[in-house]
Amino acid sequence: MRVSEDGATVLRMDVTNLRGAVAAVLTADDEGWDAARAYHSGVGSPVALVRPTSVDEVAAAVRWAAEAGEPVVVRGGGHSAWGAVPGGLTIDLSAFDDVAVDGTRVSVGGGATWGAVARQLAESGVGLSSGDTASVGVGGLTLGGGIGWMARAWGLASDQLVGAQLVTATGDLLEVSADAEPELFWALRGGGGNFGVVTRFDFQAHPLTSVVWTVLAPSGNARPVLRALRDLLQDAPRQLTVTYMDVPAMDPSAPAGATISACWIGDDEAASAAALAPLTTLEGVTVTESGVRSYPDILQDMPAADPDQPMPGFVGGNTLAVDLSDAMIDLLATFREAHSASVLFLRSLGGAFADVGQEAGAFPARDATWFAMAGAFDIPGMLDESERAAAEAEWDAIEQLGAGVYGNFTTSTDPSWVARMYPPATLARLTEVKKRWDPRNVFSRTHNVLPV
């Protein structure tokens, strides 16, 4: 950011030039600024925010940022922690929300959210493997991989990507696919937002009319429940995906405690019940909800952040686990027990997720069978230095048993996380792509692969 008077003068001139190229430009002096810069995870403070309505305006904004030496922050659904990092030019893609369906071929604008996409696809009897939060953007989730309810049946969101329209760091427009710039296409499938602004995503969708949705409430010790989940998913049909979440009672109006959610693709309630029988017959487990739903109906939502009370961070992390061993289960359960204001979350993988080789995309650890996350909420007055240090040490022990980190669930902006996300060979390949397409590191407000 410019801090000197001279720099501020130049910045005002630069923004004036930007206003001539992009119709909707906001700065701190403009009405609506505070609402525009609010994210789900916090409140941003960019140099300026633009809302382009055409790819030409996106290209003009990128060229302005490159010339001004300002990093680009691409905003899709607004869930990334990078949106709250000071400085930079935020490119808000909310106008790029079109969804076009041609059989099982689906084109989605870079600013669309998964809830809106799911609703439109449901009208055509098709679906995509997406995240499980309706307000999450298609762009950020897909570029980071995209684990969701359909991962065991259809793979990641990025696995369904067959093409993309992208504005490069020089403001050029590209059509990218396995046949057109294949190395860049490979990087877009899990390498994050390091390489450009994706204004359109082309996906291969799947027939989908309904799902069987089941919610279970386990009580007591988490360890036998997690072991039962692990054993169940070793041989479960690919139509079944489950999650386990245990959250604290921090708000009397919000649900708390452990919950198991299960999604079965299709409307066969008997098959879903049979697959879940080892869980539903477990002592202390109660079925609280079950029935046929549309896919859009099971997507959760998340309110935008309160500017006066930003969402807290947490001390902990996430890992992709090849083996959800008894040792890892014990460490995860112990972490949750040791910190009253903490969260524990697990999601089953395997199936189609494991069918895709490393040559198809940059997403790591395809042999992982579970995704696990645990964190103690970093709330002033609730987490002192000794507890923070203990949580960090406890998580480090858990991560040592994992096979990599999932970038989309990594809230830290510490650059050291990139080496934890990708194995050396994958990171080296991403670096070569970065060198070619963004040597000046214009797209650095992401889990940044450096062009060196």
MOFENDA-V771814 format. One record per run of one state. SS is the DSSP state (A for helix, B for strand, O for the rest). FROM is the first residue (numbers start at 1). LEN is the number of residues. Records with the same first field share a line. If there is no record, write none. Layout:
# MOFENDA-V771814
SS = FROM-LEN ; FROM-LEN
This chain:
# MOFENDA-V771814
O = 1-4 ; 22-3 ; 27-6 ; 37-1 ; 39-4 ; 44-4 ; 51-4 ; 69-3 ; 76-5 ; 85-4 ; 93-6 ; 103-2 ; 110-3 ; 124-2 ; 128-5 ; 134-3 ; 144-7 ; 155-3 ; 168-5 ; 178-4 ; 189-8 ; 205-1 ; 208-3 ; 219-3 ; 235-5 ; 248-9 ; 266-3 ; 281-4 ; 294-1 ; 299-1 ; 301-5 ; 307-2 ; 310-3 ; 322-4 ; 339-3 ; 349-3 ; 356-2 ; 361-9 ; 379-6 ; 400-7 ; 410-7 ; 422-2 ; 438-15
A = 5-17 ; 33-4 ; 55-14 ; 81-4 ; 114-10 ; 138-6 ; 151-4 ; 158-3 ; 182-7 ; 222-13 ; 269-12 ; 295-4 ; 326-13 ; 352-4 ; 358-3 ; 385-15 ; 407-3 ; 417-5 ; 424-14
B = 25-2 ; 38-1 ; 43-1 ; 48-3 ; 72-4 ; 89-4 ; 99-4 ; 105-5 ; 113-1 ; 126-2 ; 133-1 ; 137-1 ; 161-7 ; 173-5 ; 197-8 ; 206-2 ; 211-8 ; 240-8 ; 257-9 ; 285-9 ; 300-1 ; 306-1 ; 309-1 ; 313-9 ; 342-7 ; 370-9
